[in-house]
C-alpha cells in the first residue's frame, strides 16, 4: 500500500483534493512508463501547478527544526516508483554537497532557496558548475544523473523559513547515496532517511 501521510491526517481539508489530484496525476504519468526526459517535463509541469498555490500544506509538514533542515515524507508510492517530500529550511540552513542517483524535481512553495551545482573536471576534482540557481515560489528545477545530479542547497534567507516540495524517482529516504564533503571529491555513503512528522 502507498504511504500517504497527507491524506491520512488531513482527508477532510478542502485542500486535500488538490494534493490527491497531484499524486494521482503523477501515478498516471508513471503508469505510461515514459522515458526520463518526459517524466521531468510533464512531471515538472504537474509540480509547478501544485506549488503555484501555498494553501494546501498542513502545518505539521511545514515546521522547521532549529538544528537542521527537515525532510518530511508526504507520499511514498507502493511500488517504490516515486516519493514526495516537504523540505523545510530554517533560516540559513543548508545541505552538504550531495547526489541523488535518481531523477528528481524540486518545486519552490514558500520563501526561496539557492542550488549550487557541481561537476567533476577529473577523477576527483569537484568544481562549481556555473552560478547558483535561485528558486522562487512556483518555480521548478530538475536533477538526475543524466543532466546533473550533484549540488548543495541552502535557504536563501537568514531570517525566515523556506519550503520546497521534492519528487524523486524512488523512495528517496531509503536510497543509498553518496554525499560529497571534501573539495578533493572524496565521498561518504549515506541514506538520508526521513524526519519525524509532528503531531
C-alpha positions in Angstrom: 0.0 0.0 0.0 1.2 3.5 -0.7 2.1 5.6 2.4 0.3 9.0 2.1 0.6 10.8 5.4 -1.1 13.9 4.0 -4.3 12.0 3.1 -4.2 10.0 6.4 -4.2 13.1 8.6 -6.0 15.7 6.5 -8.6 14.0 4.4 -11.3 16.4 5.5 -9.5 19.5 4.4 -10.7 21.2 1.2 -7.1 21.4 0.0 -6.7 17.7 0.2 -8.4 17.4 -3.3 -5.5 19.4 -4.8 -3.0 17.1 -3.2 -4.8 13.9 -4.2 -5.1 15.2 -7.7 -1.4 15.7 -7.9 -0.5 12.3 -6.6 -3.0 10.6 -8.9 -1.8 12.5 -12.0 1.8 11.5 -11.2 0.8 7.9 -10.8 -0.9 8.0 -14.2 2.2 9.6 -15.8 4.4 6.8 -14.5 1.9 4.1 -15.5 2.7 5.1 -19.1 6.4 4.2 -18.4 7.7 7.3 -20.2 11.4 8.0 -20.8 13.1 10.2 -18.2 13.0 13.4 -20.2 9.2 13.1 -20.5 9.0 12.5 -16.7 11.0 15.6 -16.0 9.0 17.7 -18.5 5.5 16.5 -17.7 6.1 15.8 -14.1 7.7 19.2 -13.7 4.5 20.9 -15.1 2.4 18.9 -12.6 4.7 20.0 -9.7 4.6 23.6 -10.9 0.8 23.5 -10.7 1.0 22.2 -7.2 3.4 24.8 -5.8 1.9 27.8 -7.5 -0.6 28.0 -4.6 0.6 27.9 -1.0 -2.6 26.9 0.7 -2.6 23.1 0.9 0.4 22.0 3.0 -0.7 21.4 6.6 1.3 23.0 9.5 2.7 19.6 10.7 4.6 19.3 7.4 5.9 22.8 7.4 7.5 23.2 10.9 11.3 23.9 10.9 13.9 22.3 13.2 16.3 24.8 14.7 19.2 22.5 14.2 18.9 21.3 10.6 16.6 21.2 7.6 13.7 18.7 7.7 12.9 16.1 5.1 9.2 15.2 5.8 7.6 12.4 3.7 4.3 13.3 2.1 3.8 10.3 -0.2 5.7 7.0 -0.8 4.5 5.1 -3.8 3.6 1.4 -3.1 5.8 0.2 -5.9 8.7 2.5 -5.0 8.4 4.4 -8.3 8.4 7.8 -6.6 8.2 9.7 -3.4 7.2 13.2 -2.5 8.9 15.1 0.3 8.5 18.5 2.0 11.9 20.1 2.6 11.6 22.6 5.4 14.5 25.0 5.7 15.1 27.0 8.8 16.9 30.4 8.5 20.3 29.9 6.9 20.1 26.1 6.8 21.9 24.1 4.1 22.7 20.6 2.9 26.1 19.2 2.3 27.2 18.7 -1.3 25.3 15.5 -2.3 23.9 13.5 -5.2 20.6 11.6 -5.6 21.3 8.7 -8.0 17.7 9.0 -9.4 15.8 11.7 -11.2 14.3 14.5 -9.0 12.0 17.6 -9.3 12.2 20.5 -6.8 9.3 22.9 -6.6 9.5 26.0 -4.5 6.5 26.5 -2.3 7.5 29.2 0.2 10.4 31.5 0.6 13.4 30.8 -1.7 16.5 28.6 -2.0 19.8 28.5 -3.8 21.1 25.4 -5.5 24.8 25.3 -6.5 25.6 22.6 -9.0 29.0 20.8 -9.1 30.8 18.8 -11.7 34.0 16.8 -11.9 36.9 18.0 -14.0 38.9 14.9 -13.4 38.7 11.7 -11.4 38.4 13.6 -8.1 38.4 17.3 -8.7 35.0 18.8 -7.9 34.2 22.4 -9.0 31.1 24.6 -9.1 29.1 24.2 -12.3 28.1 27.7 -13.2 26.4 30.2 -10.9 24.0 29.3 -8.1 20.3 29.0 -9.2 17.8 30.9 -7.1 14.4 29.1 -6.9 11.4 31.3 -6.2 7.8 30.2 -5.4 6.2 28.4 -8.3 9.5 27.6 -10.0 10.7 24.0 -10.6 14.2 22.6 -11.0 15.1 19.1 -12.3 18.1 16.9 -11.3 19.2 13.5 -12.4 22.4 11.6 -13.2 21.7 12.3 -16.9 21.5 16.1 -16.6 23.4 17.0 -13.4 23.0 15.3 -10.0 25.5 16.9 -7.6 24.5 20.1 -5.8 24.4 21.9 -2.5 21.2 23.7 -1.4 20.6 26.4 1.1 17.8 28.6 2.3 18.1 32.0 0.6 17.0 33.7 3.8 18.7 34.1 7.2 15.6 35.3 8.9 12.7 33.2 7.7 11.6 29.6 6.8 11.6 28.4 3.2 9.8 25.2 2.0 10.3 23.3 -1.2 8.4 20.2 -2.4 10.6 17.4 -3.9 9.5 14.5 -6.1 12.1 11.7 -6.6 12.2 8.6 -8.8 12.5 6.3 -5.8 11.7 6.1 -2.1 14.4 8.7 -1.6 14.7 8.2 2.2 15.9 4.6 1.7 18.2 5.2 -1.3 21.9 4.5 -0.7 23.6 7.7 -1.9 27.0 9.4 -1.8 27.4 12.8 0.0 30.4 14.8 -1.2 32.0 16.6 1.6 35.6 17.3 0.6 37.0 19.7 -2.0 39.0 16.8 -3.4 35.8 15.0 -4.4 36.0 12.2 -1.8 32.7 10.6 -1.0 30.9 9.2 2.0 27.9 6.9 1.5 24.7 7.8 3.3 21.0 7.1 3.5 19.0 10.3 4.2 16.0 8.8 6.0 13.0 11.0 6.8 12.2 13.5 9.5 9.5 12.6 12.0 6.1 14.1 11.3 5.0 16.5 14.0 1.7 15.7 15.6 
